[in-house]
Structure formats: structure tokens, C-alpha cells
Amino acid sequence: MTAPSERGAEVGRRIGVGLMYGLWKPRVLGAWKVPATGPAILAVNHSHNIDGPMVMGVAPRPTHFLIKKEAFIGPLDPFLLGIGQLKVDRETTDRTAITQALGVLDNGGVLGIFPEGTRGEGDFASLRAGLAYFAVRSGAPIVPVAVLGSSEKSSRLIKGLPPLRSRVDVVFGDPFEAGDGSGRRTRKALDEATTRIQKQLSAHLDHARRLTGRRENAGRPTGH
């Protein structure tokens, strides 16, 4: 099993920077809050397809995202793998993806996760236990990330994308620990950690909306 390449993820970051700043107007707030070294987990709300590439491009460190296997089609498969992204089968317990993700954190890297599992309201209302598992198991701090404006529908030139040259806000929050300090990984401990995480992420999203003046819901696209 090939470990995801940090060098590849840095290439992906540079491609993302070029694309995102070329097509839209990212406004990045709080990027300095991402720990400069050591393992970290970026927990990103997910209401649009560009959320992952946007965060990958503007994050201060190369990021390895867990991405659903359905995205790895045709030439995208070797490309995404080449830039250090992780293919995950959401229908099963994908032990290969879990091992690779923990490997990223064990090596002091940055793991990107959409804790809602799929595109939806983008409001962190429904969290899967995976984020809690990775955070408690690795001890890595979670950095909440709110992407706002990616799901605006007015004057789109290309269906499924935000209006070109529109502003998209990416707000990084304060890192926090998911566990209770005991190191327990029981189902109860993970459930409690998930509840703790949900409160922190929702609070960050509310703060990000106030900070950016985007009080509307992050978006209501259909899931996929």
C-alpha cells in the first residue's frame, strides 16, 4: 500500500491556489491558526464541490483529503492519488483508507475531512463518527474550517459551480482537542467526542457567518 505523498499534496496545493484564485476571489481568514508543524485535522463543512479544492489551495500546509471513491473516475484517479489525496469507500469500513489517514497523522501531516460525509446543508448538523475516531486515536487537534459562498446560485455561468469571480470566504478556527484526555476509544467515548466536536464546529460556523456577514444558510444543494 503506497503512502500518500506529502510532496504530491504540496503540488496539489499549488494547483489549487492557481485554480481558486484564477476562477474565484477567495478571502482567507485565520489561516495562521493551523498548527505550523505536527499532525492536524481540518474539519470542513461541505455544501459544494469546490469546497475541497478551495481549502486544499488556501490552507497553509499540504492537506490530504479523504475523498469518496466515486470522484476517482477516469484520469482523475491517478491525478488525485498523485497529489496525495485518499480514496475512501463510504459504503463499508474502508480499512485501507483508515490506515492511510492515520499514517498521514502519524507522520505529522494534515488530514482533511468532510465530517458530514457528503454534500448537504453544509451546517455540520449530521456528523459521522469517523472524525472523532481519527482525532481521538491520533491525538491530533481539529481545526474547524467554514467555506461560505461556494453554494451561491445567482448568475452562474457554469452549472454546478459558484459564479465565476465571486467571493468565497474560507474561515479557519481555533484548534481544539476532541477527546476528554483519557485516551479512551470506546463507543461511548467516541459518541461523546462526536457531540463535543459538533458543538465546536457549529459554533465556529456561526462565528464565521457573523465575521463575514454571510448570515444565510451555507447552501441547500442536493446530496450526491
Stockholm file with secondary structure:
# STOCKHOLM 1.0

chainA/1-224         MTAPSERGAEVGRRIGVGLMYGLWKPRVLGAWKVPATGPAILAVNHSHNIDGPMVMGVAPRPTHFLIKKEAFIGPLDPFLLGIGQLKVDRETTDRTAITQALGVLDNGGVLGIFPEGTRGEGDFASLRAGLAYFAVRSGAPIVPVAVLGSSEKSSRLIKGLPPLRSRVDVVFGDPFEAGDGSGRRTRKALDEATTRIQKQLSAHLDHARRLTGRRENAGRPTGH
#=GR chainA/1-224 SS CCCCCHHHHHHHHHHHHHHHHHHSEEEEECGGGSCSSSCEEEEECCSSTTHHHHHHHHSSSCEEEEEEGGGCCTTHHHHHHHTTCEEECTTSCCHHHHHHHHHHHHTTCEEEECTTSSSSSSSSCSCCTHHHHHHHHHCCCEEEEEEESTTCCTTCSSTTSCCTTCEEEEEECCCBCCSCSSCCCSHHHHHHHHHHHHHHHHHHHHHHHHHHTCCSCSCCCCCC
#=GC SS_cons         CCCCCHHHHHHHHHHHHHHHHHHSEEEEECGGGSCSSSCEEEEECCSSTTHHHHHHHHSSSCEEEEEEGGGCCTTHHHHHHHTTCEEECTTSCCHHHHHHHHHHHHTTCEEEECTTSSSSSSSSCSCCTHHHHHHHHHCCCEEEEEEESTTCCTTCSSTTSCCTTCEEEEEECCCBCCSCSSCCCSHHHHHHHHHHHHHHHHHHHHHHHHHHTCCSCSCCCCCC
//
